Amino acid sequence: MTSTPAILLLVLTLAAGVAAGLLFLQRARRPWLVTAHLVLALGATAAVALLVSGLVSGGPAGARPPGLLPLAMLAVALAAGWSAGRIARLRRPGATLLLAGHAVLGVAGFLVFLAWARNL
């Protein structure tokens, strides 16, 4: 397996996230878009995990430790994005800050994964 499916899923996740973020800033809600972003993020993180772990044929066994960084960044971004919606009912400013961290960490994880996948 090449890194192409993981990159494609990450790009789709990023596009859905940007669309959901713009709607969030306009105070418009599209629950189906947030759900699609979550499902894409789960799939993308799973694809990155399979690629990093080397379970998929063609996964480089010697490149595991550097690959753990983008995987960890994407996993934390996924957890932060999921939990931001849950705590928004309790503390809106805290949820907004968590959502901003989710966006920054998600984009950074995507860029770090691209740098790591370039060397496959």
N, C-alpha and C positions, 0 to 999 in steps of 0.2 A: 504494500500500500504506500502510495506517495502521500505527501502532505497536502495535496490538492483538495480532497474532501474536507479536511479540517479547516483549511484556509477559506474555502467557499462557505462553510457553515459560520465561521467567524465573521466574514464580511456580511452575510445575511443578518447575523445577530446584531452587528454594529449598525446596519441600516435600519433595522426595526427599533433599535435603541435610540437612534437619533430621531426617528419619527416620533416615538413615544415621548422623548425628552422635549421636543419642540411643542408637542401638544400639552405636556405638563406645564411648560412655561406660559402657554396661552390659557391655562386653567381649563382645558378641554380634556375629557376622559374618553378613551377608547379601550375598554377592558380586553377586547379581543386582540388588540395590538400588543398590550402588555403580556397577555398569555402567549402569543406567538413569540415574543421576544424571550420569554422564559423557556419555552420549549426549544427554541433554536439555541439558546445558551446552554441548556442541558446537553443537547446533542453535540454542540461544538466542544464543550469541556470533555465529554466522553471520547470524542474523536482525538482530541489532543492527548488525553490520558492513554489511549490505546497506542498512539504513535510514540509517545515518550517511553512507555513501559516496554516497548519492543515486542509486545505480544503479536502484533501484526507483522506478517512477513515483510521484510525490507526495513523494519525498524532497527536503527543502529543500536547495538547493545552497548557500545562504548560511550554513547552520547547521553546516557540517562541523567547524570547529575545536573548538567546545565539545563536540560529540558524540564527539570522539576520546577525551575523558577517561573516560566510562563504558566505551567499548570497550576502552581500554587496561587499565582496572581489572578488567574481566571476563576479558580475555585473561590477565593475570597471575594472577588467581585460578584460572583453569582450569589454567594451567601448574603452579601451586603445588599444587593438589589432585592432579593427575596424578603429579607427582614425589614427593609425600609418601608415597604407597603404595610407590614404588620404593625410597626410601631408608629406609623403616621396617625393612627387613631389616638395614641396616647400623647405624643409630643411632636407637633408639626415641625418646629425648628430642628430638632434632633434628626428627624426623618429626612429633612431636606439636606442636611449636612451629610448624612449617611448616603443619600442618593448621589450627591456630588462626588463623594469618595468612590462610590461604585462606578460612576462614569469614568473617572480618571484612572482608576485601577484596571478597569476593563479595557480601555484603549491602550494603556501601557502594557498590559498582558498580551494584547494582540500584536503590538509592535515588537515586543520581546520574542514572541513566538515566531514572527516572521524572520527575525534575525537568526533564531535558532534553526528554523526549518531551511534556511538558505544553505546551511552546511550539510544537509542530508545527502 
